[in-house]
Amino acid sequence: MLLALDTSTDWASVALFDGREVLAEETWHAQRRHADELFPTIERLLGTAHASIASVDRVAVATGPGSFTGLRVAIAAAQGIARGTGAALVGVSTLDVLAYPHASSKRRTCPLLPAGRDLHYAAIYQERNRRWARRSPFLVGPLEELCRPIGDHTLFVGEIDAAAEATIAALLGAKAHFAPPSARLRRAGYLAELGWRELETRAQGRLGEVEPLYVRQPAIRGSFAQPFAPPPQGDAALGLPKRT
């Protein structure tokens, strides 16, 4: 059984997954109470699933980008559980988790997360050659800069408040599409699926190799309509089986 932990932002989520079904899941507005609320939530979900921590043999944790403090809470918890139980551990980018449920739509997708000081984290995901994957670097910057290279219709998901949505709509017009609030929510069930797939396709890394993902502000040039270099092997585990 896999335990998925995500405390990347003010929103947190925990799920239990057996490789076929999400057995239990809880997503809540933790604000800055991650450290106080994470372990009670884990215990509550284990009780709901009639399981114990000893039955967890895999752990997936969201590695960001996100809140410095929030990321550390889940990663430290995941490392402690993996060390104590011998469970395999894998980290998955929080932006990958946000994009993943929209892969089947085949739409160009841009997940957004607040980065403070009117900045947002972002990346572009798109199907190409029948494979869905991240097609840009992880980015951070003001919405005006992030939107400038977007040259085609794009679905925006993630933590987008009313002001951010209005700004994007003003910048991109009809090119900007927004998922409904329920479809923007970051769920640990998606993290669990991605983590399970990643552990099925590669060997477990060392506990210390799971670290928070921090993104420095780059110069954003060009257009997202142009191809990017493919992600490194093993990055995101977002590739879907090729259709025949």
Secondary structure, DSSP 8 states (H G I E B T S, - for coil): -EEEEE-SSSEEEEEEE-SSSEEEEEEEE-TT-HHHHHHHHHHHHHHHTT--GGG--EEEEE--SS-HHHHHHHHHHHHHHHHHH--EEEEE-HHHHHHGGGGGGT--EEEEEEEETTEEEE--EEEETTEEEE-S--EEE-HHHHHTT--S-EEEEES--HHHHHHHHHHHGGGEEE--HHHH---HHHHHHHHHHHHHHS----GGG------------S-TTS------TTSTT-------
